[in-house]
């Protein structure tokens, strides 16, 4: 009978220790999640120094491609580096068409 009492007592102690450990792990995870701030993407301002309207915006690998209209030379594709906000290339599309 004494062995059964010791076994019950040991089971109760181990169960209490396991539950306390689970509570501590859950508290630590909760604390870490509250400390972590959401990642805010970098913001870059790009100003176009010419009278154009941006008609389409598409990703070009790691760069950003802006398709514009309204420039005197015709439609243009402007490739912008999002990290620095600098224009890396400007491609001009001629509005003239050639007939074969």
ChimeraX attribute file (.defattr): number of C-alpha atoms within 10 A of each C-alpha:
attribute: neighborCount
match mode: 1-to-1
recipient: residues
	/A:1	6
	/A:2	6
	/A:3	8
	/A:4	9
	/A:5	10
	/A:6	11
	/A:7	12
	/A:8	11
	/A:9	12
	/A:10	12
	/A:11	12
	/A:12	12
	/A:13	11
	/A:14	12
	/A:15	12
	/A:16	12
	/A:17	12
	/A:18	12
	/A:19	11
	/A:20	12
	/A:21	12
	/A:22	12
	/A:23	12
	/A:24	12
	/A:25	12
	/A:26	12
	/A:27	12
	/A:28	12
	/A:29	11
	/A:30	11
	/A:31	11
	/A:32	11
	/A:33	11
	/A:34	10
	/A:35	8
	/A:36	8
	/A:37	8
	/A:38	8
	/A:39	6
	/A:40	6
	/A:41	6
	/A:42	8
	/A:43	10
	/A:44	12
	/A:45	9
	/A:46	13
	/A:47	9
	/A:48	11
	/A:49	6
	/A:50	9
	/A:51	10
	/A:52	16
	/A:53	14
	/A:54	15
	/A:55	11
	/A:56	11
	/A:57	13
	/A:58	11
	/A:59	11
	/A:60	12
	/A:61	7
	/A:62	10
	/A:63	16
	/A:64	18
	/A:65	21
	/A:66	20
	/A:67	20
	/A:68	19
	/A:69	18
	/A:70	14
	/A:71	13
	/A:72	10
	/A:73	11
	/A:74	14
	/A:75	20
	/A:76	19
	/A:77	18
	/A:78	20
	/A:79	21
	/A:80	21
	/A:81	18
	/A:82	17
	/A:83	11
	/A:84	12
	/A:85	16
	/A:86	14
	/A:87	17
	/A:88	11
	/A:89	12
	/A:90	14
	/A:91	11
	/A:92	15
	/A:93	12
	/A:94	10
	/A:95	10
	/A:96	7
	/A:97	6
	/A:98	5
	/A:99	4
	/A:100	3
